């Protein structure tokens, strides 16, 4: 299930985001996490089953929710968790926003359709 990020999940979220090639640099990763914590138009969701296994980050504007980060713990990949996150996000936001992707997440999000 999708849960909203909160500060107590910071280390887990940073670990998950660090699996994305664009977030390998520690300064960039810290900047990204800070943006999710301070910018009201950015929201990070975590995927929890028994443990937290994935993260999906969204940037909101007036009518769109742009998936800008999506990552799954490498030991749990290829089990459909990424697709479940996208589907849950669509279900949760479908009445308010059009879900789309940026250049980094576009290929994966299209595969989820």
Backbone torsions as a table, in degrees:
resi	resn	phi	psi	omega
1	UNK	NA	150.2	177.9
2	UNK	-80.9	133.8	172.7
3	UNK	-128.0	150.4	179.2
4	UNK	-76.5	141.9	176.4
5	UNK	-63.7	141.4	168.2
6	UNK	-139.8	162.6	-172.4
7	UNK	-53.1	-33.1	-179.0
8	UNK	-65.8	-15.8	178.1
9	UNK	-98.3	11.3	-172.2
10	UNK	-55.0	-49.8	-177.2
11	UNK	-64.0	-41.1	178.7
12	UNK	-64.0	-46.4	-179.3
13	UNK	-62.7	-42.4	178.5
14	UNK	-63.9	-40.2	177.4
15	UNK	-60.9	-44.9	179.6
16	UNK	-66.1	-46.3	-179.9
17	UNK	-64.2	-28.6	-179.1
18	UNK	-66.9	-14.5	176.0
19	UNK	-74.6	-14.9	177.3
20	UNK	-82.1	131.5	-177.7
21	UNK	-54.3	-35.3	-177.9
22	UNK	-71.5	-14.7	-175.2
23	UNK	-112.5	17.7	-178.8
24	UNK	-66.5	-36.8	-178.9
25	UNK	-70.4	128.7	-175.1
26	UNK	-61.1	-40.1	179.4
27	UNK	-64.2	-42.0	178.5
28	UNK	-64.5	-43.5	-179.5
29	UNK	-62.5	-45.5	178.0
30	UNK	-62.0	-39.4	177.7
31	UNK	-63.7	-42.0	179.3
32	UNK	-63.5	-47.4	179.9
33	UNK	-61.6	-41.9	179.0
34	UNK	-61.4	-39.7	178.9
35	UNK	-62.4	-42.6	177.7
36	UNK	-65.1	-30.4	-179.1
37	UNK	-80.7	-28.1	-171.6
38	UNK	-113.2	-21.8	-175.9
39	UNK	-96.1	117.7	-177.9
40	UNK	-64.1	-20.8	-179.2
41	UNK	-90.0	-0.7	175.5
42	UNK	-110.9	132.9	178.1
43	UNK	-135.8	131.3	177.4
44	UNK	-107.5	130.9	176.7
45	UNK	-115.6	145.8	177.1
46	UNK	-114.5	146.9	178.7
47	UNK	-100.2	118.9	-177.1
48	UNK	-118.6	127.7	167.7
49	UNK	-112.0	-108.7	170.2
50	UNK	-77.3	-38.9	176.3
51	UNK	-120.4	171.1	174.2
52	UNK	-81.8	119.7	-172.2
53	UNK	-112.8	-15.8	-175.6
54	UNK	-157.0	170.4	178.3
55	UNK	-144.4	145.1	175.0
56	UNK	-137.3	126.5	-178.5
57	UNK	-110.7	136.6	-174.2
58	UNK	-128.5	140.2	172.7
59	UNK	-111.7	123.9	-177.3
60	UNK	-98.6	141.5	165.4
61	UNK	-126.4	-161.6	-173.5
62	UNK	-58.3	-40.7	-174.6
63	UNK	-129.2	-6.5	-176.4
64	UNK	-120.9	148.8	169.3
65	UNK	-117.9	109.7	-175.2
66	UNK	-96.2	118.7	176.9
67	UNK	-75.1	114.0	-177.4
68	UNK	-110.5	-16.2	174.9
69	UNK	-139.9	138.3	171.0
70	UNK	-151.9	128.4	-175.6
71	UNK	-153.3	148.2	177.8
72	UNK	-130.6	142.0	175.2
73	UNK	-50.8	127.4	-176.2
74	UNK	-53.7	-31.9	-179.9
75	UNK	-75.4	-5.0	179.0
76	UNK	-121.4	14.7	179.8
77	UNK	-75.5	163.2	179.9
78	UNK	63.1	29.5	176.0
79	UNK	-119.8	8.4	178.1
80	UNK	84.5	9.4	-177.5
81	UNK	-67.2	-42.9	178.0
82	UNK	-58.8	-44.3	178.7
83	UNK	-64.0	-40.6	177.5
84	UNK	-61.2	-39.3	179.1
85	UNK	-63.4	-44.9	179.8
86	UNK	-63.7	-44.3	179.4
87	UNK	-63.0	-42.5	179.6
88	UNK	-65.1	-38.9	178.1
89	UNK	-64.3	-44.6	178.4
90	UNK	-61.1	-43.5	-179.7
91	UNK	-63.1	-42.9	-177.7
92	UNK	-70.0	-33.5	-172.5
93	UNK	-108.8	0.8	-169.6
94	UNK	-58.4	-30.7	-177.4
95	UNK	-82.6	-14.6	-175.7
96	UNK	-112.5	-31.0	-171.1
97	UNK	-137.8	153.1	167.9
98	UNK	-90.3	126.2	-179.6
99	UNK	-85.6	128.9	176.2
100	UNK	-142.7	-179.2	-175.5
101	UNK	-125.9	162.7	171.4
102	UNK	-97.7	-174.2	-176.9
103	UNK	-63.7	-32.9	-178.2
104	UNK	-70.7	-39.4	-174.2
105	UNK	-102.0	-5.4	-173.3
106	UNK	-55.2	-49.4	-177.1
107	UNK	-60.2	-44.7	-178.9
108	UNK	-66.8	-46.2	-177.9
109	UNK	-61.4	-39.3	177.9
110	UNK	-62.9	-35.7	178.6
111	UNK	-67.0	-22.3	-179.2
112	UNK	-78.9	-14.0	-179.2
113	UNK	-74.9	NA	NA
